[in-house]
Amino acid sequence: MTSWSGETRENVEQLLADLLELDGEIDWSLMRYQQTPQWDSLVHMAIISEIEAALSINLSPEEITQMCSIDDILRILQGKGVVVD
């Protein structure tokens, strides 16, 4: 389980980098669910699970399917009251 402290965006970036097994400089604008080879449905659910556990929130099926990029993830988290730095 992920333990988060500090800025939400940095935590989400680190989670995605870890689960997608990415190193170095990452252009987050190019990383999209089902368009990035490593970001398949199993990894997607791992991302969701880690976010829910780290932030003690529950995401609806609709929110989960809308989380296709880091910006989508942060927008949905902000909508749930998470402070997005």
N, C-alpha and C positions, 0 to 999 in steps of 0.2 A: 504494500500500500504506500502511496505517495504522501509525504508530509510536506506541506507547503508553508513557506513563510516568505515575506517580502512581496514583490510585485507579481500580480496574477499573470500578466503577459509572459514574463520570464519563466514562470512555473509551467505555463502551458507549452511554451516553446521547448523547454527542457523535456517535458513529458513526451511531446511529439518526437523530438529528436531521439530520445531513448527508445521508444516503441517502434519508430520507423527505421532505427539503426542508421541515423544520419550523423556525419561528422563534418567539421569545418564550417565554413560560411554557408548559410542556408538562405535561399531566396524564398521566404514564406509565401510570397504571392504565387509561386509555382506549385506549391504543395496543396493538392486537393484529393479528397476522398474519391476513390475508384479511378482517379486519373494519375495518381502517383503509384507506381507499381507495388511498393511495399504497403500502401494504405488500403488494405482489403477489408472485408467485413469483420474478420476476426480481430484485426488490429483496431478497427473502429470501435468495437465493443470493449476492448481493453482500455482504450482511451476514455470512453464513457464511464466505465467502471472506476477507473482511477480518479477521474474528475469528481464523480459522485462521492466517493469515499473521502477524498482530500477535503472537499468543501462541505460535506454533510448535507448534500442536496439530492433531490430526485429529479431526473429529467424525464419528460414525457416522450412517448414514441415520436410525436411530431417534432419535438426539439432535437431528438437524436438524429432524425433523418435530415434535419436542416443544418447539422454541424458538418459542413463539407470543406471548411477551410479554417485557418486559425482566426480569421476575422469573424467568421460565422460563430465559432465557439465563444469568442470573447463577447460578441453581441448578445448571444443567448444567456451567457453567465451574467452579464450586466442586467439583463431583463429579469433575472432571478434575484437581483439585489446584491450580487457580488461586486465588490469594488474592483474595477479594471483600471490598473495604473498605466 
